[in-house]
Amino acid sequence: MQIISEPALLKMVWENREVDFTEMMKIVVDIEREILAIDGDMHADLEKMLLESGSLQQNLWGANIYPSKENDEFLEFTSFINIRPSQENRGMEIMDTRIREKISFIVQKLLK
């Protein structure tokens, strides 16, 4: 697991991953600090790492990336940590298009 705050090569992150998922990597994005944690067994592990680094819970959102896919199939906005009735997100998928756009922007900026 690692926190990425500066642009990194996705190919290198994928090749050096610790978790051996065959086609995807779990990420948690801090939409306020514009950083992400990547390469955990569970989104909750990545979330904990970001909380310990100073992130606030309400700014953390889970997603999955599929390095071998492109466009709409590259990023999936689904995680148990996204279930937040207090933030009007009642399911695992992020429903707010502004949050989804912010996550996409951060992922594109940090994972080249």
C-alpha positions as CSV (number, residue, x, y, z in Angstrom):
1,M,0.0,0.0,0.0
2,Q,1.2,3.5,-0.7
3,I,0.0,7.1,-0.8
4,I,0.5,8.9,-4.1
5,S,0.7,12.7,-3.9
6,E,2.8,13.4,-6.9
7,P,2.4,12.0,-10.5
8,A,3.5,8.4,-10.8
9,L,3.6,5.9,-13.7
10,L,0.7,3.6,-13.4
11,K,2.6,0.9,-15.2
12,M,5.3,0.9,-12.4
13,V,2.7,1.0,-9.7
14,W,0.9,-2.0,-11.3
15,E,4.1,-4.0,-11.9
16,N,5.3,-3.4,-8.3
17,R,1.9,-4.0,-6.6
18,E,1.7,-6.0,-3.4
19,V,-1.9,-7.2,-3.8
20,D,-2.2,-9.8,-6.5
21,F,-5.6,-8.9,-8.1
22,T,-5.4,-10.0,-11.7
23,E,-6.9,-7.0,-13.4
24,M,-7.7,-4.2,-10.9
25,M,-6.4,-2.2,-8.0
26,K,-8.3,-0.7,-5.2
27,I,-7.9,3.0,-4.5
28,V,-9.2,5.6,-2.0
29,V,-9.1,9.2,-3.1
30,D,-9.0,12.2,-0.8
31,I,-10.9,14.8,-2.9
32,E,-9.8,17.7,-0.7
33,R,-6.0,17.0,-0.5
34,E,-6.0,15.6,-4.0
35,I,-4.0,12.5,-3.1
36,L,-4.8,8.8,-3.2
37,A,-3.9,5.5,-1.6
38,I,-3.5,2.5,-3.8
39,D,-2.8,-1.3,-3.7
40,G,-4.6,-2.6,-0.7
41,D,-6.6,-5.8,0.0
42,M,-9.5,-3.7,1.1
43,H,-10.6,-0.1,0.6
44,A,-10.8,0.1,4.4
45,D,-7.1,-0.5,4.7
46,L,-6.3,2.3,2.3
47,E,-8.9,4.6,4.0
48,K,-7.2,4.0,7.3
49,M,-3.8,4.9,5.8
50,L,-5.1,8.2,4.6
51,L,-6.9,9.0,7.9
52,E,-3.6,8.4,9.7
53,S,-1.9,10.8,7.3
54,G,-4.3,13.6,8.1
55,S,-7.2,13.1,5.7
56,L,-10.8,13.7,6.9
57,Q,-13.4,10.9,6.6
58,Q,-15.9,13.0,4.6
59,N,-13.3,13.6,1.9
60,L,-12.4,9.9,1.3
61,W,-14.0,7.9,-1.5
62,G,-13.3,4.4,-2.7
63,A,-12.9,3.2,-6.3
64,N,-11.2,0.6,-8.4
65,I,-8.9,1.1,-11.4
66,Y,-8.4,-1.4,-14.2
67,P,-5.0,-0.6,-15.8
68,S,-5.6,-2.6,-18.9
69,K,-8.9,-1.0,-19.7
70,E,-9.6,2.5,-21.2
71,N,-12.1,5.3,-21.0
72,D,-15.3,4.5,-19.1
73,E,-14.1,1.0,-18.1
74,F,-10.8,2.2,-16.5
75,L,-12.4,3.6,-13.3
76,E,-15.2,2.1,-11.2
77,F,-16.7,4.2,-8.4
78,T,-17.7,1.3,-6.1
79,S,-16.7,0.5,-2.6
80,F,-18.3,-0.3,0.8
81,I,-16.7,2.8,2.3
82,N,-18.9,4.9,0.0
83,I,-22.0,4.0,1.9
84,R,-22.7,7.3,3.6
85,P,-26.3,8.2,4.2
86,S,-25.1,11.3,6.0
87,Q,-23.6,12.5,2.7
88,E,-26.6,11.4,0.7
89,N,-24.7,8.4,-0.7
90,R,-26.8,5.4,0.3
91,G,-25.1,2.7,-1.8
92,M,-21.6,1.4,-2.7
93,E,-21.5,3.4,-5.9
94,I,-20.7,7.1,-5.8
95,M,-23.8,8.9,-7.1
96,D,-22.7,12.5,-7.0
97,T,-21.3,13.4,-10.4
98,R,-19.2,16.2,-9.0
99,I,-17.4,13.8,-6.7
100,R,-17.0,11.3,-9.5
101,E,-15.5,14.1,-11.8
102,K,-13.1,15.2,-9.0
103,I,-11.9,11.6,-8.5
104,S,-11.4,11.2,-12.2
105,F,-9.4,14.4,-12.3
106,I,-7.2,13.3,-9.4
107,V,-6.6,9.9,-10.8
108,Q,-5.7,11.2,-14.2
109,K,-3.3,13.8,-12.6
110,L,-1.6,11.3,-10.4
111,L,-1.5,8.1,-12.4
112,K,0.1,8.6,-15.8
